Amino acid sequence: MAKTLELMFGTEFGKTARIAVDNPKEPVDEATVKQAMEQIIAADVFTSASGRYVASKGARVIDRNVVEYEIV
């Protein structure tokens, strides 16, 4: 079971860009995530093909289960 915290940002050209954080500390503290996203935007160090990050759009935890089968 793999979990990822996905941070979604609005870009200057109206698109959505994402940053994924593997194995987030749980339970996720919404206030801390919001503050971190605001700091990322203020630092202006990340860009995407659709421009600079200008707004927080949301965050979510994605839980992925992978079951492997050995086929002989």
C-alpha positions in Angstrom: 0.0 0.0 0.0 1.6 3.2 -1.2 0.3 6.7 -0.2 1.0 10.0 -1.9 0.1 13.5 -0.9 -0.7 15.4 -4.0 -0.6 19.2 -3.9 -2.5 21.0 -6.6 -1.6 24.5 -7.7 -3.2 27.0 -10.1 -0.7 28.4 -12.6 -0.4 31.8 -14.2 -2.0 30.5 -17.4 -5.0 29.0 -15.7 -3.9 25.4 -15.6 -3.3 23.0 -12.7 0.1 21.8 -11.7 0.8 19.1 -9.1 3.6 18.2 -6.7 3.5 14.7 -5.2 5.0 13.8 -1.8 5.5 10.1 -1.1 4.6 8.5 2.2 3.1 11.6 3.9 2.9 11.8 7.7 -0.6 10.8 8.8 -3.0 12.1 9.8 -2.5 15.0 7.3 -2.8 18.4 9.1 -4.7 20.6 6.7 -3.4 23.8 8.2 0.2 22.7 7.8 -0.4 21.6 4.2 -2.0 25.0 3.4 0.9 26.9 5.0 3.4 24.8 3.1 1.6 25.5 -0.2 1.6 29.2 0.5 5.3 29.1 1.2 5.9 27.2 -2.1 4.0 29.9 -4.0 5.8 32.8 -2.2 9.2 31.2 -2.8 8.5 31.2 -6.5 10.9 28.4 -7.2 8.6 26.0 -9.0 7.4 26.5 -12.5 5.6 24.2 -15.0 4.9 24.2 -18.7 1.8 26.3 -17.9 3.7 28.9 -15.9 4.5 29.9 -12.3 2.4 28.6 -9.3 0.1 31.4 -8.3 -2.7 29.8 -6.1 -3.4 26.8 -3.9 -6.2 24.7 -5.5 -6.3 21.7 -3.2 -4.6 18.6 -1.8 -5.4 15.0 -1.5 -4.0 11.7 -0.3 -3.9 9.0 -2.9 -3.9 5.5 -1.6 -2.7 2.9 -4.1 -2.7 -0.9 -3.6 -0.7 -3.0 -5.9 -1.1 -6.8 -5.9 1.5 -8.7 -7.9 1.0 -12.2 -9.1 3.7 -14.6 -10.1 2.7 -16.1 -13.4 4.8 -19.1 -14.3 
